[in-house]
Amino acid sequence: MDTLSEVLDHIRSSGALVGRNLMSPPWSIRFDESASMTLVAMLRGDGWIVQEGAEPVRLPHRDLAVVTGPAPFAVTSDPDAPIAPFYVVTEQGVCTDGADNVLAEESISLGLRTCGTRLDAEHALLTGSYTATGRIADRLLTALPRVLVVPGEHRRSAPLELLEAEIARDAPGQQAVLDRLLDLVLVGTLRDWFALPEASAPRWYRAAADPVVGPALSAIHDEPARPWDVGGLAREAGVSRATFARRFADLMGEPPISYLTGWRLCLASDLLQRTDDTIESIARQVGYSSAYALSAAFTREYDVRPGRHRALSAASAP
């Protein structure tokens, strides 16, 4: 499995908040929901993504944007005008006005998963929010800018149109359909953005296409518990140990065994957070001989023991 697939396998929507907003200028919507990632697309008209301490980012018609991180942001028709928000999406999943008063759903609703002022409004905004947790998800989130935009002419996949068509439908399994389509839009947007000349793709994404490093990365991700060494990974790559080690360090910025260790500990961290497996079982799943060996490496890397990490994760879960 390639690295992007492995990372995105840990970032999947489930009951995601997906919807349309239909408005006429001037308008503004504020997102205070602390989502890990929010997909934003202007289906009609142009908009701007506004965040504190940064220049506004223009979002033309049919462009796709991903906003990363929990910091609040707004989407507006005019970044230079002080427009009171039509509503604010809060961390509790409710909508309020600018004075923190909870809005009745019927006061802003225009139908199923659709809010706004009127159905024939000049502007239409689509949003979908993710909450992603875990060390593997962090590998993607920390590699992305706060706001990335894929221009409409550079979009190579069509899931956005499918998602747009499904938003207003209500049929059995509809939420599952929306979740899967939102995942497809995210995957397509990231691939299209990484392909842009101006994008700064993470090392692991660029290395996945390398004929030497790519096969070794796939081998590590497919079988993290296998007792890999530099020689074994070099055989997967079909080159000598020296050639492989040099090429891997050049592309990844660290030696292959260092990367292997980091990946195993990321997996262990997420398994501790998401499963009830014993520490002994998790140790063997990620390539450690015992719970003691995993605990020593985990504590050295993250400065917390595995059991304590599990307890803290459970305490902070929504």
HELIX and SHEET records of a PDB file:
HELIX    1   1 THR A    3  LEU A    8  1                                   6    
HELIX    2   2 GLU A  105  ILE A  108  1                                   4    
HELIX    3   3 ARG A  135  LEU A  141  1                                   7    
HELIX    4   4 GLY A  152  HIS A  154  5                                   3    
HELIX    5   5 PRO A  159  GLU A  166  1                                   8    
HELIX    6   6 GLN A  174  PHE A  194  1                                  21    
HELIX    7   7 ARG A  203  ALA A  208  1                                   6    
HELIX    8   8 VAL A  213  ASP A  222  1                                  10    
HELIX    9   9 VAL A  230  ALA A  237  1                                   8    
HELIX   10  10 ARG A  241  MET A  252  1                                  12    
HELIX   11  11 PRO A  256  ARG A  274  1                                  19    
HELIX   12  12 ILE A  279  GLN A  285  1                                   7    
HELIX   13  13 ALA A  291  TYR A  302  1                                  12    
HELIX   14  14 PRO A  306  SER A  316  1                                  11    
SHEET    1   A 7 SER A 109  GLY A 111  0                                        
SHEET    2   A 7 THR A 114  GLY A 116 -1                                        
SHEET    3   A 7 VAL A  18  MET A  23  1                                        
SHEET    4   A 7 HIS A 123  TYR A 130 -1                                        
SHEET    5   A 7 MET A  37  ARG A  44 -1                                        
SHEET    6   A 7 LEU A  64  THR A  68 -1                                        
SHEET    7   A 7 VAL A 147  VAL A 150 -1                                        
SHEET    1   B 6 VAL A  57  LEU A  59  0                                        
SHEET    2   B 6 GLY A  47  VAL A  50 -1                                        
SHEET    3   B 6 PHE A  73  THR A  76 -1                                        
SHEET    4   B 6 SER A  28  ASP A  32 -1                                        
SHEET    5   B 6 TYR A  87  THR A  90  1                                        
SHEET    6   B 6 CYS A  95  THR A  96 -1                                        
END                                                                             
